[in-house]
Amino acid sequence: MIFLNKLIDFRVMALSDISNLMAGLGKLFKPYKGAFPEFRSLPSKGVSRDELLSILRKMASEEDKSWKNGKVSGAVYNGSDDLVSLYEEVFSIYPLANPLHPDVWPSLVKLESEVVAMCANMLHGDGNVRGSITVGGTESILLAMKTYRDYYRHKKGIIEPEIIIPKSAHAAFLKAAEYFNIRVKIVDLDDKFRVDVEKVKNTITKNTIAIIGSAPNFPYGTIDPIKELAEVAMDHGISMHVDAALGGFILPFARKLGYDIPQFDFDVEGVTSINLDTHKYGYAPKGSSVILYRDPELFSYQVYAIGDWTGGIYFTPTTLGSKPGFTIAATWAVMLHLGEEGYMKITKEILETGKYIINEIKKISELKILGDPLWIIAISSDSINPYVIMDYMAQRGWHLIGLINPPGFHIALTYRHTLPGVKESFINDLRESIKDAIEKGQPTTGMAPIYGATAFLPKDQLDLILKYVIDWLYNPWE
Ligand SMILES: Cc1ncc(COP(=O)(O)O)c(C=O)c1O
């Protein structure tokens, strides 16, 4: 209620707009209201396994439809029966394993270090590379930024650290800065949607600890000029982190397939750390990413260790204490099961799907592609509100990602989009959605008004709308 009152008091939105918005969001995010029993206190007697499993099966089977038919951007990067059954079997072997206790589960030490070594090897790292499996790209990025903050405080006495990120860098860098009290300098992109290196150079101060580049970035799928950025970092004696969350398991194979891929990894002198997401194009189950450092000393600043804690000697390489060992084992199993041959095959199919979609979009006069992407394709339009096109795509079952400034949307192609008929239906639905946007205008429900508002509402008011929606989302009584 508090946020709702503020929204109305501050005249951010009219009550009718808010109820339209919430009706749309209700359908999207709370579709099971009234359809299943609701549990808000612990039942006095346990509910039968059959009933519980039936509830879960019904909800999951609804939700499986949208990603299985290839209508979701990113999210499920593989989802083949072969890999899903491999996860299930690994889970049945390791349901309880916890890497916090390496004495009880030393196998996890072996599996994690082999995943780290395989990733380092893929990215031209040598025997000095150290790193860990984290629970996701965000945790890998948070840890790298914390590492640099502590390293430069210790080595150079920097107490007001700054990082330089491209405007296209993932929100996880902004989150890291907020969590760890690091100032962020955001640098604009050039006309190819890659960070402007001259502007990065001019942004460096005596407090800069690291430059960030993406290979590729989330919004546009374009690869920042990593080599040039790393040179700037070296000239100033600072670090260079590459966010290869999306590219770590695509770019090495794309290069082997003959695509012209610029240098982006430890091959580039000056790149000091890289994150790559095993749970994206590495095709491991969710809860798995890898952070790598060029040298063991840097890695030591990531690790938390306390030798004299009342509870005994305690150390953790990552943010969490206890965590699932299953994801480590499953990541190891998936990487070895696919091998280079498996990754090459899927990469080839994804990139060929990308080529088809890019070529077809170029034939649609109302649309334009932002940058020069390979498989994460950002689309905008000079003649039609792209958010309206996105809403009509949503009505056709597509879950695309809205982009702000410039307005647009993207699709991150995965193995799901390589399945028969999916790419053709994407283009067909895009053409139909454009027709709807021209003929019918903005639909009554959808995301267009919210995305549209981002162009003119001040940040504090946008934050207020988000806070209201998030409060509603996590309110179990609503
Ligand atoms: C380039 C990039 N970096 C970081 C992240 C964050 O990863 P996660 O959602 O696994 O935390 C993403 C997620 O899409 C990403 O695309």
The ligand as an ORCA input file, in Angstrom:
! r2SCAN-3c Opt
* xyz 0 1
  C      26.490    -10.578    -20.443
  C      25.853    -11.026    -19.151
  N      26.526    -10.874    -17.997
  C      26.011    -11.270    -16.829
  C      24.773    -11.848    -16.737
  C      24.209    -12.260    -15.409
  O      24.067    -13.644    -15.349
  P      23.073    -14.379    -14.332
  O      21.695    -14.018    -14.734
  O      23.443    -15.815    -14.534
  O      23.394    -13.925    -12.961
  C      24.044    -12.034    -17.921
  C      22.700    -12.614    -17.892
  O      22.003    -12.701    -18.869
  C      24.599    -11.609    -19.154
  O      23.932    -11.754    -20.304
*
